[in-house]
Amino acid sequence: MRETIEKRTASGCKATLVFDTGGPVGSDHLLIVKPVYSEEDWLVNRWFYFDEQTQAYMWNFAEKVCTDEKYRQQSLEKTADWKRVANLYEPLARRLYQELSQSERSDFPILNDSSRPDSEKLESLCEELFKEIKAIVRQRKDRHLETVYEEKEAELQRWLAEKSA
């Protein structure tokens, strides 16, 4: 399901905030930013994850993309920190999602009373994964990405084993 929450026009840009249940694990807010009445032709889409999903944070991002040409270029070239984090996080979160959905010990992704704790566990593991990836990218934390993923996958497998015991 996708529904527009709000549209704003400022600093020569149009920003559309969308609620989208088909987003990556931990996100249901997508911001679409593009120029209005301009010769330029660019588009920046950004999913916001977990605690980033606040109106102030999202609209601040839109304003920065519109007014800071260097930041906009980094966003378009996928070198901005937020984009590097997303590019690392999304495939790993998808792998955790697939691990859970392929498990014989869970009804997930069908949401029912027995799969709700599994869904909550996945969300929790993905939030931890997201925070660790953000630390690796933004704080230059010295951890190998695959090791971080393997820790979360092992925790998910333990969770599923405990559930079936």
Stockholm file with secondary structure:
# STOCKHOLM 1.0

chainA/1-165         MRETIEKRTASGCKATLVFDTGGPVGSDHLLIVKPVYSEEDWLVNRWFYFDEQTQAYMWNFAEKVCTDEKYRQQSLEKTADWKRVANLYEPLARRLYQELSQSERSDFPILNDSSRPDSEKLESLCEELFKEIKAIVRQRKDRHLETVYEEKEAELQRWLAEKSA
#=GR chainA/1-165 SS CEEEEEEEEETTEEEEEEEETTSSTTCCEEEEEEESSSSCCCCEEEEECGGGCCHHHHHHHHHHHHHCHHHHHHHHTTCSHHHHHHHHHHHHHHHHHHHHHTCTTCCTTSCSTTTHHHHHHHHHHHHHHHHHHHHHHHSCCCCCHHHHHHHHHHHHHHHHHHHHC
#=GC SS_cons         CEEEEEEEEETTEEEEEEEETTSSTTCCEEEEEEESSSSCCCCEEEEECGGGCCHHHHHHHHHHHHHCHHHHHHHHTTCSHHHHHHHHHHHHHHHHHHHHHTCTTCCTTSCSTTTHHHHHHHHHHHHHHHHHHHHHHHSCCCCCHHHHHHHHHHHHHHHHHHHHC
//
